[in-house]
Structure formats: structure tokens, C-alpha cells
Amino acid sequence: MISKEIVRFAQKQGASIIKIEDLKSIRSMKKLWKRSDRNINSWAFFDLEEKLTYKAQLAELEVVKVNPFKTSQECSNCGNVVKKNRRGSLYTCSCGYKKNADVNASFVISTRSSNEEKAITAT
Ligand SMILES: [Zn+2]
């Protein structure tokens, strides 16, 4: 159970919020799951999201959806968005930052505020 593991990990880290990509496009979903399971389809992601939200509630954790726009191109260290910084599975930035591209994208997501937070700031 992936959802169980995510909740357990968050608790271990002392986190109160779990941020997930707000995946509305099937394309990015496929990209996300390509390596772990070729047969997975869009239903599987929504199923995971549902289970994760449910398990997180039981653990009194909040699940926040974050805009995944260009997370894979953004440097989690300096905030630069450069497409060519990502080469395959490695992210290398001119600021000297170098990390696994997926790990970098996860850091970017964790620092990004939710769509709702943005909406509140806008009003
Ligand atoms: Zn950088």
C-alpha cells in the first residue's frame, strides 16, 4: 500500500501536511508512473489520491494539492527555471546544485504553496 507508506513517512518526518501534484493532465500522470508500473492508468492515480486523503485524515494530516507546472525544470535551491537543466534523471543548475531530477522536483513541490493558498493571497 503506497498511501500507507506515504502517511507513515510523513509522520516519521513530523510533517502535518502532505503535498501532492494536482495532476489534471493525463500526460504528466503517465510520466510519473512510467517507471514503477507500465500498466497503471489514470484510475490508479485517483485511487491513490483518494486512499491517501482518507489515510491522512485518520492520521490528522492535511493533503494539499500543488500546481505541478514546471516542477521538473525548477531548481529547488535557487528557484531558476531552466528547461535544459534537466538531462535524463539528473538535474544540474548553474548555481552549483546537482540532484536526481525526481528528488529535485519533489523539493520544488514541497516548497510550493497550494492553489488555495494562492487564491487567498490574491484576494
Ligand atoms: Zn539553482
Backbone and ligand atoms as CSV (ligand in chain L), in Angstrom:
chain,resi,resn,atom,element,x,y,z
A,1,MET,N,N,0.817,-1.218,0.000
A,1,MET,CA,C,0.000,0.000,0.000
A,1,MET,C,C,0.849,1.266,0.000
A,2,ILE,N,N,0.845,1.969,-1.106
A,2,ILE,CA,C,1.670,3.175,-1.210
A,2,ILE,C,C,1.159,4.263,-0.269
A,3,SER,N,N,-0.174,4.422,-0.200
A,3,SER,CA,C,-0.746,5.503,0.604
A,3,SER,C,C,-0.352,5.376,2.077
A,4,LYS,N,N,-0.334,4.133,2.564
A,4,LYS,CA,C,0.049,3.863,3.945
A,4,LYS,C,C,1.503,4.290,4.188
A,5,GLU,N,N,2.344,3.942,3.212
A,5,GLU,CA,C,3.757,4.274,3.334
A,5,GLU,C,C,3.991,5.780,3.330
A,6,ILE,N,N,3.246,6.483,2.494
A,6,ILE,CA,C,3.403,7.943,2.413
A,6,ILE,C,C,3.019,8.576,3.745
A,7,VAL,N,N,1.880,8.122,4.309
A,7,VAL,CA,C,1.416,8.666,5.587
A,7,VAL,C,C,2.433,8.360,6.692
A,8,ARG,N,N,2.941,7.126,6.682
A,8,ARG,CA,C,3.920,6.731,7.696
A,8,ARG,C,C,5.189,7.581,7.590
A,9,PHE,N,N,5.602,7.821,6.354
A,9,PHE,CA,C,6.798,8.628,6.115
A,9,PHE,C,C,6.587,10.050,6.634
A,10,ALA,N,N,5.422,10.615,6.344
A,10,ALA,CA,C,5.118,11.982,6.772
A,10,ALA,C,C,5.133,12.090,8.294
A,11,GLN,N,N,4.571,11.075,8.949
A,11,GLN,CA,C,4.533,11.071,10.420
A,11,GLN,C,C,5.942,10.984,10.996
A,12,LYS,N,N,6.763,10.151,10.357
A,12,LYS,CA,C,8.145,9.980,10.777
A,12,LYS,C,C,8.910,11.292,10.687
A,13,GLN,N,N,8.576,12.083,9.658
A,13,GLN,CA,C,9.252,13.359,9.443
A,13,GLN,C,C,8.664,14.464,10.330
A,14,GLY,N,N,7.603,14.141,11.018
A,14,GLY,CA,C,6.938,15.141,11.840
A,14,GLY,C,C,6.167,16.159,11.022
A,15,ALA,N,N,5.780,15.775,9.813
A,15,ALA,CA,C,5.064,16.693,8.926
A,15,ALA,C,C,3.586,16.733,9.270
A,16,SER,N,N,2.929,17.845,8.987
A,16,SER,CA,C,1.489,17.941,9.217
A,16,SER,C,C,0.746,18.069,7.898
A,17,ILE,N,N,1.486,18.294,6.829
A,17,ILE,CA,C,0.878,18.455,5.513
A,17,ILE,C,C,1.578,17.553,4.504
A,18,ILE,N,N,0.784,16.866,3.696
A,18,ILE,CA,C,1.341,16.089,2.592
A,18,ILE,C,C,0.992,16.816,1.305
A,19,LYS,N,N,1.999,17.178,0.540
A,19,LYS,CA,C,1.732,17.880,-0.712
A,19,LYS,C,C,1.831,16.917,-1.880
A,20,ILE,N,N,0.811,16.948,-2.714
A,20,ILE,CA,C,0.832,16.108,-3.912
A,20,ILE,C,C,0.599,16.983,-5.141
A,21,GLU,N,N,1.064,16.511,-6.278
A,21,GLU,CA,C,0.845,17.259,-7.501
A,21,GLU,C,C,-0.616,17.206,-7.875
A,22,ASP,N,N,-1.152,18.343,-8.263
A,22,ASP,CA,C,-2.525,18.409,-8.727
A,22,ASP,C,C,-2.525,17.995,-10.192
A,23,LEU,N,N,-2.668,16.708,-10.404
A,23,LEU,CA,C,-2.494,16.179,-11.748
A,23,LEU,C,C,-3.805,16.148,-12.523
A,24,LYS,N,N,-3.956,17.136,-13.346
A,24,LYS,CA,C,-5.170,17.156,-14.150
A,24,LYS,C,C,-4.893,16.628,-15.539
A,25,SER,N,N,-3.657,16.706,-15.949
A,25,SER,CA,C,-3.334,16.197,-17.274
A,25,SER,C,C,-2.831,14.771,-17.168
A,26,ILE,N,N,-3.379,13.936,-18.012
A,26,ILE,CA,C,-3.016,12.524,-18.002
A,26,ILE,C,C,-1.562,12.331,-18.424
A,27,ARG,N,N,-1.064,13.257,-19.217
A,27,ARG,CA,C,0.310,13.153,-19.690
A,27,ARG,C,C,1.316,13.127,-18.550
A,28,SER,N,N,1.170,14.060,-17.607
A,28,SER,CA,C,2.133,14.089,-16.508
A,28,SER,C,C,1.944,12.887,-15.597
A,29,MET,N,N,0.720,12.384,-15.549
A,29,MET,CA,C,0.452,11.197,-14.748
A,29,MET,C,C,1.205,9.991,-15.296
A,30,LYS,N,N,1.132,9.852,-16.605
A,30,LYS,CA,C,1.812,8.730,-17.239
A,30,LYS,C,C,3.307,8.816,-16.994
A,31,LYS,N,N,3.809,10.038,-17.062
A,31,LYS,CA,C,5.235,10.262,-16.864
A,31,LYS,C,C,5.626,9.833,-15.452
A,32,LEU,N,N,4.750,10.156,-14.512
A,32,LEU,CA,C,5.027,9.874,-13.111
A,32,LEU,C,C,5.102,8.379,-12.834
A,33,TRP,N,N,4.294,7.631,-13.524
A,33,TRP,CA,C,4.173,6.216,-13.195
A,33,TRP,C,C,4.901,5.281,-14.150
A,34,LYS,N,N,5.431,5.848,-15.206
A,34,LYS,CA,C,6.041,5.051,-16.264
A,34,LYS,C,C,7.024,4.007,-15.735
A,35,ARG,N,N,7.885,4.466,-14.865
A,35,ARG,CA,C,8.928,3.571,-14.393
A,35,ARG,C,C,8.446,2.529,-13.388
A,36,SER,N,N,7.510,2.912,-12.544
A,36,SER,CA,C,7.104,1.997,-11.481
A,36,SER,C,C,6.119,0.934,-11.946
A,37,ASP,N,N,5.259,1.282,-12.885
A,37,ASP,CA,C,4.281,0.294,-13.336
A,37,ASP,C,C,3.737,0.673,-14.701
A,38,ARG,N,N,4.051,-0.104,-15.672
A,38,ARG,CA,C,3.652,0.211,-17.036
A,38,ARG,C,C,2.161,0.085,-17.259
A,39,ASN,N,N,1.506,-0.740,-16.471
A,39,ASN,CA,C,0.086,-0.990,-16.699
A,39,ASN,C,C,-0.826,-0.034,-15.933
A,40,ILE,N,N,-0.199,0.801,-15.173
A,40,ILE,CA,C,-1.011,1.707,-14.353
A,40,ILE,C,C,-1.715,2.733,-15.270
A,41,ASN,N,N,-2.937,3.074,-14.925
A,41,ASN,CA,C,-3.644,4.053,-15.736
A,41,ASN,C,C,-4.099,5.212,-14.855
A,42,SER,N,N,-4.832,6.116,-15.452
A,42,SER,CA,C,-5.234,7.305,-14.704
A,42,SER,C,C,-6.081,6.976,-13.485
A,43,TRP,N,N,-6.830,5.876,-13.572
A,43,TRP,CA,C,-7.664,5.493,-12.432
A,43,TRP,C,C,-6.823,5.212,-11.200
A,44,ALA,N,N,-5.677,4.610,-11.443
A,44,ALA,CA,C,-4.816,4.237,-10.328
A,44,ALA,C,C,-4.362,5.453,-9.543
A,45,PHE,N,N,-4.108,6.536,-10.245
A,45,PHE,CA,C,-3.659,7.721,-9.524
A,45,PHE,C,C,-4.778,8.294,-8.661
A,46,PHE,N,N,-5.963,8.390,-9.242
A,46,PHE,CA,C,-7.081,8.929,-8.459
A,46,PHE,C,C,-7.421,8.027,-7.286
A,47,ASP,N,N,-7.237,6.738,-7.498
A,47,ASP,CA,C,-7.446,5.770,-6.439
A,47,ASP,C,C,-6.442,6.013,-5.308
A,48,LEU,N,N,-5.200,6.245,-5.670
A,48,LEU,CA,C,-4.159,6.525,-4.685
A,48,LEU,C,C,-4.457,7.833,-3.952
A,49,GLU,N,N,-4.864,8.838,-4.719
A,49,GLU,CA,C,-5.175,10.134,-4.120
A,49,GLU,C,C,-6.295,10.004,-3.091
A,50,GLU,N,N,-7.310,9.222,-3.441
A,50,GLU,CA,C,-8.449,9.005,-2.561
A,50,GLU,C,C,-8.026,8.283,-1.279
A,51,LYS,N,N,-7.265,7.215,-1.448
A,51,LYS,CA,C,-6.807,6.435,-0.299
A,51,LYS,C,C,-5.866,7.249,0.576
A,52,LEU,N,N,-5.009,8.018,-0.087
A,52,LEU,CA,C,-4.046,8.831,0.654
A,52,LEU,C,C,-4.771,9.894,1.485
A,53,THR,N,N,-5.759,10.533,0.872
A,53,THR,CA,C,-6.538,11.555,1.577
A,53,THR,C,C,-7.246,10.950,2.789
A,54,TYR,N,N,-7.801,9.751,2.598
A,54,TYR,CA,C,-8.510,9.062,3.672
A,54,TYR,C,C,-7.564,8.689,4.820
A,55,LYS,N,N,-6.430,8.082,4.463
A,55,LYS,CA,C,-5.467,7.663,5.476
A,55,LYS,C,C,-4.844,8.850,6.193
A,56,ALA,N,N,-4.640,9.927,5.439
A,56,ALA,CA,C,-4.045,11.128,6.020
A,56,ALA,C,C,-4.992,11.737,7.048
A,57,GLN,N,N,-6.290,11.710,6.734
A,57,GLN,CA,C,-7.285,12.243,7.663
A,57,GLN,C,C,-7.286,11.473,8.972
A,58,LEU,N,N,-7.186,10.170,8.869
A,58,LEU,CA,C,-7.137,9.323,10.064
A,58,LEU,C,C,-5.924,9.662,10.920
A,59,ALA,N,N,-4.835,10.037,10.249
A,59,ALA,CA,C,-3.601,10.364,10.950
A,59,ALA,C,C,-3.516,11.856,11.282
A,60,GLU,N,N,-4.624,12.564,11.009
A,60,GLU,CA,C,-4.693,14.008,11.249
A,60,GLU,C,C,-3.644,14.782,10.478
A,61,LEU,N,N,-3.442,14.358,9.250
A,61,LEU,CA,C,-2.547,15.063,8.342
A,61,LEU,C,C,-3.387,15.716,7.241
A,62,GLU,N,N,-2.869,16.817,6.725
A,62,GLU,CA,C,-3.586,17.513,5.678
A,62,GLU,C,C,-2.955,17.201,4.325
A,63,VAL,N,N,-3.817,16.946,3.335
A,63,VAL,CA,C,-3.308,16.717,1.983
A,63,VAL,C,C,-3.577,17.966,1.151
A,64,VAL,N,N,-2.523,18.510,0.580
A,64,VAL,CA,C,-2.633,19.740,-0.190
A,64,VAL,C,C,-2.208,19.476,-1.623
A,65,LYS,N,N,-3.001,19.956,-2.564
A,65,LYS,CA,C,-2.655,19.789,-3.977
A,65,LYS,C,C,-1.872,21.006,-4.467
A,66,VAL,N,N,-0.818,20.715,-5.159
A,66,VAL,CA,C,0.074,21.777,-5.619
A,66,VAL,C,C,0.157,21.751,-7.139
A,67,ASN,N,N,0.188,22.925,-7.721
A,67,ASN,CA,C,0.339,23.022,-9.170
A,67,ASN,C,C,1.680,22.445,-9.614
A,68,PRO,N,N,1.654,21.400,-10.445
A,68,PRO,CA,C,2.917,20.751,-10.827
A,68,PRO,C,C,3.639,21.438,-11.973
A,69,PHE,N,N,3.153,22.624,-12.396
A,69,PHE,CA,C,3.707,23.302,-13.561
A,69,PHE,C,C,5.213,23.522,-13.456
A,70,LYS,N,N,5.928,22.909,-14.367
A,70,LYS,CA,C,7.378,23.073,-14.493
A,70,LYS,C,C,8.188,22.693,-13.247
A,71,THR,N,N,7.633,21.857,-12.380
A,71,THR,CA,C,8.394,21.451,-11.196
A,71,THR,C,C,9.676,20.720,-11.572
A,72,SER,N,N,9.635,20.050,-12.725
A,72,SER,CA,C,10.808,19.279,-13.123
A,72,SER,C,C,11.888,20.161,-13.748
A,73,GLN,N,N,11.535,21.432,-14.021
A,73,GLN,CA,C,12.512,22.340,-14.630
A,73,GLN,C,C,13.053,23.353,-13.632
A,74,GLU,N,N,12.414,23.452,-12.487
A,74,GLU,CA,C,12.795,24.458,-11.499
A,74,GLU,C,C,13.875,23.939,-10.555
A,75,CYS,N,N,14.843,24.821,-10.235
A,75,CYS,CA,C,15.896,24.462,-9.291
A,75,CYS,C,C,15.372,24.665,-7.877
A,76,SER,N,N,15.418,23.618,-7.052
A,76,SER,CA,C,14.890,23.729,-5.692
A,76,SER,C,C,15.826,24.520,-4.792
A,77,ASN,N,N,17.006,24.814,-5.277
A,77,ASN,CA,C,17.972,25.575,-4.491
A,77,ASN,C,C,17.860,27.078,-4.740
A,78,CYS,N,N,17.832,27.514,-6.015
A,78,CYS,CA,C,17.823,28.951,-6.305
A,78,CYS,C,C,16.549,29.431,-6.983
A,79,GLY,N,N,15.692,28.505,-7.415
A,79,GLY,CA,C,14.419,28.902,-8.000
A,79,GLY,C,C,14.447,29.184,-9.492
A,80,ASN,N,N,15.606,29.060,-10.099
A,80,ASN,CA,C,15.705,29.247,-11.548
A,80,ASN,C,C,14.892,28.186,-12.275
A,81,VAL,N,N,14.224,28.597,-13.352
A,81,VAL,CA,C,13.501,27.629,-14.170
A,81,VAL,C,C,14.194,27.536,-15.524
A,82,VAL,N,N,14.965,26.502,-15.689
A,82,VAL,CA,C,15.700,26.293,-16.937
A,82,VAL,C,C,15.454,24.877,-17.434
A,83,LYS,N,N,14.849,24.815,-18.617
A,83,LYS,CA,C,14.444,23.519,-19.161
A,83,LYS,C,C,15.633,22.567,-19.341
A,84,LYS,N,N,16.724,23.095,-19.860
A,84,LYS,CA,C,17.847,22.204,-20.167
A,84,LYS,C,C,18.639,21.778,-18.924
A,85,ASN,N,N,18.273,22.294,-17.761
A,85,ASN,CA,C,18.930,21.850,-16.530
A,85,ASN,C,C,18.644,20.383,-16.254
A,86,ARG,N,N,17.524,19.947,-16.778
A,86,ARG,CA,C,17.175,18.547,-16.583
A,86,ARG,C,C,17.648,17.718,-17.770
A,87,ARG,N,N,18.574,16.829,-17.462
A,87,ARG,CA,C,19.047,15.913,-18.508
A,87,ARG,C,C,18.844,14.495,-18.013
A,88,GLY,N,N,17.821,13.851,-18.568
A,88,GLY,CA,C,17.507,12.498,-18.139
A,88,GLY,C,C,17.095,12.489,-16.680
A,89,SER,N,N,17.799,11.759,-15.880
A,89,SER,CA,C,17.413,11.644,-14.476
A,89,SER,C,C,18.210,12.582,-13.583
A,90,LEU,N,N,19.024,13.451,-14.193
A,90,LEU,CA,C,19.851,14.349,-13.394
A,90,LEU,C,C,19.490,15.821,-13.610
A,91,TYR,N,N,19.430,16.564,-12.501
A,91,TYR,CA,C,19.167,17.999,-12.583
A,91,TYR,C,C,20.431,18.754,-12.173
A,92,THR,N,N,20.941,19.566,-13.077
A,92,THR,CA,C,22.153,20.333,-12.798
A,92,THR,C,C,21.890,21.806,-13.056
A,93,CYS,N,N,22.135,22.650,-12.046
A,93,CYS,CA,C,21.860,24.079,-12.180
A,93,CYS,C,C,23.165,24.876,-12.183
A,94,SER,N,N,23.106,26.077,-12.764
A,94,SER,CA,C,24.287,26.945,-12.831
A,94,SER,C,C,24.706,27.446,-11.446
A,95,CYS,N,N,23.808,27.315,-10.452
A,95,CYS,CA,C,24.154,27.735,-9.086
A,95,CYS,C,C,25.027,26.689,-8.386
A,96,GLY,N,N,25.269,25.576,-9.063
A,96,GLY,CA,C,26.109,24.536,-8.484
A,96,GLY,C,C,25.325,23.374,-7.915
A,97,TYR,N,N,24.017,23.508,-7.952
A,97,TYR,CA,C,23.135,22.476,-7.407
A,97,TYR,C,C,23.053,21.286,-8.359
A,98,LYS,N,N,23.159,20.107,-7.800
A,98,LYS,CA,C,23.105,18.889,-8.606
A,98,LYS,C,C,22.366,17.807,-7.843
A,99,LYS,N,N,21.295,17.299,-8.424
A,99,LYS,CA,C,20.491,16.277,-7.739
A,99,LYS,C,C,19.766,15.399,-8.731
A,100,ASN,N,N,19.308,14.265,-8.252
A,100,ASN,CA,C,18.414,13.429,-9.038
A,100,ASN,C,C,17.194,14.271,-9.419
A,101,ALA,N,N,16.810,14.247,-10.682
A,101,ALA,CA,C,15.757,15.135,-11.185
A,101,ALA,C,C,14.426,14.947,-10.455
A,102,ASP,N,N,14.094,13.727,-10.118
A,102,ASP,CA,C,12.839,13.473,-9.399
A,102,ASP,C,C,12.886,14.001,-7.972
A,103,VAL,N,N,14.049,13.867,-7.354
A,103,VAL,CA,C,14.230,14.376,-5.991
A,103,VAL,C,C,14.119,15.900,-6.001
A,104,ASN,N,N,14.757,16.536,-6.981
A,104,ASN,CA,C,14.679,17.991,-7.103
A,104,ASN,C,C,13.224,18.442,-7.276
A,105,ALA,N,N,12.493,17.749,-8.162
A,105,ALA,CA,C,11.094,18.104,-8.398
A,105,ALA,C,C,10.266,17.960,-7.117
A,106,SER,N,N,10.572,16.943,-6.319
A,106,SER,CA,C,9.859,16.745,-5.057
A,106,SER,C,C,10.123,17.893,-4.087
A,107,PHE,N,N,11.371,18.370,-4.068
A,107,PHE,CA,C,11.711,19.503,-3.207
A,107,PHE,C,C,10.959,20.753,-3.649
A,108,VAL,N,N,10.877,20.937,-4.979
A,108,VAL,CA,C,10.161,22.097,-5.512
A,108,VAL,C,C,8.691,22.037,-5.087
A,109,ILE,N,N,8.103,20.845,-5.200
A,109,ILE,CA,C,6.700,20.664,-4.804
A,109,ILE,C,C,6.520,20.980,-3.321
A,110,SER,N,N,7.463,20.525,-2.497
A,110,SER,CA,C,7.324,20.719,-1.052
A,110,SER,C,C,7.410,22.188,-0.648
A,111,THR,N,N,8.067,23.008,-1.473
A,111,THR,CA,C,8.171,24.428,-1.123
A,111,THR,C,C,7.074,25.249,-1.781
A,112,ARG,N,N,6.359,24.648,-2.707
A,112,ARG,CA,C,5.309,25.355,-3.427
A,112,ARG,C,C,4.038,25.430,-2.593
A,113,SER,N,N,3.354,26.557,-2.655
A,113,SER,CA,C,2.116,26.662,-1.893
A,113,SER,C,C,0.960,26.132,-2.727
A,114,SER,N,N,-0.101,25.771,-2.051
A,114,SER,CA,C,-1.236,25.183,-2.735
A,114,SER,C,C,-1.997,26.222,-3.543
A,115,ASN,N,N,-2.846,25.736,-4.441
A,115,ASN,CA,C,-3.657,26.635,-5.259
A,115,ASN,C,C,-4.569,27.495,-4.394
A,116,GLU,N,N,-5.056,26.902,-3.318
A,116,GLU,CA,C,-5.953,27.640,-2.430
A,116,GLU,C,C,-5.221,28.766,-1.709
A,117,GLU,N,N,-4.008,28.458,-1.266
A,117,GLU,CA,C,-3.210,29.487,-0.594
A,117,GLU,C,C,-3.010,30.686,-1.509
A,118,LYS,N,N,-2.746,30.373,-2.782
A,118,LYS,CA,C,-2.547,31.424,-3.770
A,118,LYS,C,C,-3.813,32.249,-3.932
A,119,ALA,N,N,-4.950,31.539,-3.953
A,119,ALA,CA,C,-6.230,32.209,-4.135
A,119,ALA,C,C,-6.492,33.179,-2.987
A,120,ILE,N,N,-6.097,32.756,-1.782
A,120,ILE,CA,C,-6.292,33.606,-0.615
A,120,ILE,C,C,-5.415,34.861,-0.710
A,121,THR,N,N,-4.177,34.668,-1.160
A,121,THR,CA,C,-3.264,35.801,-1.285
A,121,THR,C,C,-3.756,36.790,-2.339
A,122,ALA,N,N,-4.442,36.264,-3.353
A,122,ALA,CA,C,-4.878,37.115,-4.462
A,122,ALA,C,C,-6.028,38.020,-4.060
A,123,THR,N,N,-6.818,37.614,-3.072
A,123,THR,CA,C,-7.998,38.404,-2.708
A,123,THR,C,C,-7.712,39.444,-1.656
L,1,ZN,ZN,ZN,19.982,26.675,-8.940
